[in-house]
């Protein structure tokens, strides 16, 4: 028997779950800014404080910055959230860092990536039940790229989507709430790089993508082939870039993030792209809206 999901007729709510501060600005930021501008409520959840992040902007590579990395990254995140217009919540776990070497060293004790799955999931479920999002967005099973925190972020987001509406799971963590749709964001696309590469060369400009395209493994699937949902958000690319630049320790203003002029981006690839992986509402794909099937009161199918 179908039912009407509570509050589906009012302002809708979107939650995006990220591993570190700055991920919310490099992955789907124009989408969140668009939905805020349309009057919807958006919450960004950041799993860790980014304490183990390297300083990637030479202008910020100073001893006093290194000594206060955790505090500075919190301040950067607050500025980015203000620029995007989103609510923000820290889950409070410690950055696992990106182990390097062969063999790789063990992850630090107590860091996010080694937390028991239920411990980390419960903390996210508590926030989901408080904010009550209609849509949840996270990374795919590869984490977007294989950082241990990104992979753990994927795991707890999928687990929280399944658990938040179940009154028998984490009964002391708030009243049950079932998000209606779960998406993976897909920002890294070979096809997108090819189109930008060709557009830059056609205009007599230097392209930063030649080496990347040359080294793309022949057996690696392009994530863009998984995309079901393309959200038009070119009008908010400038807002996205301002939010990115708020993360001064992580984002070099002269880096690849800003190499392709906005007018070319708007012409060639005016969307941010997602894969619908769970839905308890009727939402035929392809879509152009994360809230497709939810913008009016809709019949809800029982979760499978």
Buried (B, 14 or more C-beta within 10 A) or exposed (E): EEEEBEEBEEEBBBBBBBBBBBBBBBBBBBBBBBBBEEEBBBBBBBBBBBBBBEBBBEEBEEEEBEEEBBEBBBEBBEBBBEBBBBBBBBBEBBBBBBBEEEEEEEBBEEBBBBBEEBEBBBBBBBBBBBBBBBBBBBBBEBBBEEBBBBBBBBBBBBBBBBBBBEEEBBEEBBEBBBBBBBBBBBBBBBEBBBBBBEBBEEEEEEBBBEEBEEEBEEEEEBBBEBBBBBBBBBEBBEBBBBBBBBBBBBBBEEEEBBBBEEEBBBEBBBBBBBBBBBBBBEBEEEBEBBBBBBEEEBEBEEBE
